[in-house]
Amino acid sequence: MEKFLNAENDNRMKKMSFFSFYYPFIKLGVTDVWRHKTRSFLTMLGMVFGVGSVIAMLAVGEGASHQALESIRRLGSQNIILSSVKPTSDNEASGVSKSAQLAMYGLLNDDNLRIRETIAGVEDVVPARMVRRNARFNERRIELRVVETVPTWFDVVPRPVLAGRVLTQKDLDANANVCVLTEFGVRKLLAARRMIGQCVRLGQEVFEVVGVVKNESGGNVRAPDSEADAYIPMSTGAKVFGVANIRYVSGGMEGERVELSQIIVKMNSISVVEAGAKAIEAMLKRFHKKPDFKIDVPLSLLREAEKTKRTYNIVLGAIAGISLLVGGIGIMNIMLASVTERTREIGIRRAIGARKSRIVIQFLINTCVLSITGGLVGLIVGVVIPIIITVATKMPTVIQPWSMGLAFGISVATGIVFGLYPALRAASLDPIEALRHE
Amino acid sequence: MDSGNKKHEEAEVVRLKNVERYYTVGGETVKALDGVSFSIKRGQYWAIMGPSGSGKSTLLNILGCLDRPTSGEYWLNGTNVAHMDDDRLSDHRLKNLGFIFQSFHLVPQLTVLENIEMPMFYLGIPQAERTRRAKELAEKVEMSHRLSHLPMELSGGQRQRVAVARALANNPAVLLADEPTGNLDSKTSVQIMELFKELHEQGKTIILVTHEVDIADFAKSRIVVKDGKILECRE
């Protein structure tokens, strides 16, 4: 007995494994937390809210931006979308005699050619003219957006073909009365029937359905495709619908002449998209005196969305930081109270021979048990809240796996940062004074 | 290290040489200990006596490595500890000293077994061995039947027995008892003193600090302190 206690004592101290050294302190910390249930719970609330809000807000933010970024990406990051817009000044000028006048504005076939001929780095230019027409099939009826376009539309705005085929150059050359419908329109119009080969009426003309494509724009207003589209060859459109679009409104007619509703320019690489957009805008402005077109660059939208996301993350980080700071201060406060409460215990441990560092470790672990428990509860809260949000509001949320790791890391860091001061204070107590403390 | 001869040192567990301890209170220097020298050999049983304010507590703190002398030397188990840093003093308390206090000073949230194990834990003895030895010690002080109780569930005498077991845990060179019977009734006091006598017979070195003459009478040798000086030293 005597021998092992004197000769081997020094070695034993070093030989102790990590776990066997910390375990009693962890046990002590857990018992201490458990003994003051109410106090511990209230102290942990700060951590719970801090960690919970970080995970939940990250999940909600990621869900929202994921959706936004995805729908922008579907517009095609190499594309530049030019759309005709009715100039506001024109509206006012024609106010007096609008029933008689035909408003003329928008993109022209010439613009299409000009872009193709003069802008560097253009891979393809796709013109499109859109009109709204009633589609009829037997007794069923639905208003569709008829897109008069060229076959390359389907290369520039790619989407999966569900049945049949897309438009071909042959259709265009032959002025064929064929159309490609979107999934949604097909379901409304043809219901359960076999779709390909059916004839539907668009306006006054009969068209054969040659294909069905999936529509993926996801409700983005800037998307070139919409939910209920019918694609027909441009040449056919010009033949059957003409170029003027006349609507009957109360008290007369309102007409407008728009040569092209949209021009989609696909650049040959992402790096030239933004320069190309600038060049196109400058060039078009020379030919359009009125502001009757607008340019959307999905890539810029993507960049903007990413920037917004970054800003959001900074704000989120600040909020999380503040709530964790508050939580950490709460924990520190309680630990300081605990040090005072346990002064005598500290005195006893020091008198028996515990080094200062052991006291520091004991109190640090105690704080970490508090903050980690709070962090784990917060993690559960942070995972459950997005699920509730998704179930209740159908809003997509994406729980980031790394955010859970982050939450745990934050808990430990908070425990150490805010536990250090109370722990050092505990260790610096004079054992003689501490033993006398009542 | 002192150049004193080796044999002499080995027999002496405690040796104080001209120990002084001054406090500065409000700009005034108080001499709590004023040149104290004595030595205690292995296996001896000493009582330190003195009225309150005599410097008895200061002497106890220095003997217990809780305080350092302002000047002078203190050899504990062959090592001069008078000017050691806090960590090394802590280690000496852990290995060479066993404290027994007037108000027991058990950790209230730990069980009897855990309290006895505590010094062994700080020494790094593995859990299994700790438990085995703690049970042995509990048996020695007749507390085996209360291992999983908390201190507040025990009587004063029982608490002091647990405290004695804890003090013995690392088999220290010196047992340091500070008024061990101060909070006990006369019957339990006698029982505790019997336990001390038993430990002394087993070869333990015991230093007993008290102001009660009948308690001091249990010890074989006596030091009386007054005004920071040794008034009487009788082996």
Contacts between the chains, C-beta under 8 A, distances in Angstrom:
chain1	res1	chain2	res2	distance
A	1	B	171	6.0
A	2	B	171	6.3
A	5	B	95	7.5
A	5	B	170	6.1
A	5	B	171	4.5
A	6	B	95	7.4
A	9	B	95	5.8
A	9	B	123	5.8
A	9	B	124	7.8
A	9	B	170	7.8
A	12	B	123	6.3
A	12	B	124	4.1
A	12	B	125	6.2
A	13	B	123	6.6
A	13	B	124	4.2
A	14	B	124	7.6
A	15	B	124	6.8
A	16	B	124	4.3
A	16	B	126	7.9
A	20	B	126	6.6
A	20	B	127	6.4
A	21	B	124	7.7
A	24	B	121	6.0
A	28	B	109	7.8
A	31	B	109	6.6
A	32	B	109	7.2
A	35	B	109	6.9
A	344	B	105	7.2
A	345	B	107	5.2
A	345	B	108	7.4
A	345	B	109	7.8
A	347	B	105	7.6
A	348	B	105	4.8
A	348	B	106	7.6
A	348	B	107	5.9
A	349	B	107	7.5
A	349	B	118	7.3
A	349	B	122	7.8
A	350	B	90	7.1
A	351	B	64	7.3
A	351	B	66	6.4
A	351	B	93	6.6
A	351	B	99	5.5
A	351	B	105	7.4
A	352	B	93	6.7
A	352	B	94	6.7
A	352	B	99	6.7
A	352	B	118	6.2
A	352	B	119	5.1
A	352	B	122	6.8
A	352	B	166	7.5
A	353	B	90	5.3
A	353	B	91	6.6
A	353	B	92	7.6
A	353	B	93	3.9
A	353	B	94	2.5
A	353	B	95	7.2
A	353	B	97	7.5
A	353	B	119	6.4
A	353	B	122	5.7
A	353	B	123	7.9
A	353	B	170	7.9
A	354	B	90	6.6
A	354	B	94	7.5
A	354	B	122	5.1
A	355	B	86	7.6
A	355	B	87	5.1
A	355	B	90	4.5
A	355	B	91	7.3
A	355	B	122	8.0
A	356	B	86	6.3
A	356	B	87	7.2
A	356	B	90	7.4
A	357	B	87	7.7
A	358	B	122	6.4
A	431	B	66	5.3
A	432	B	61	5.7
A	432	B	66	5.3
A	432	B	67	6.5
A	435	B	101	7.2
A	435	B	105	6.5
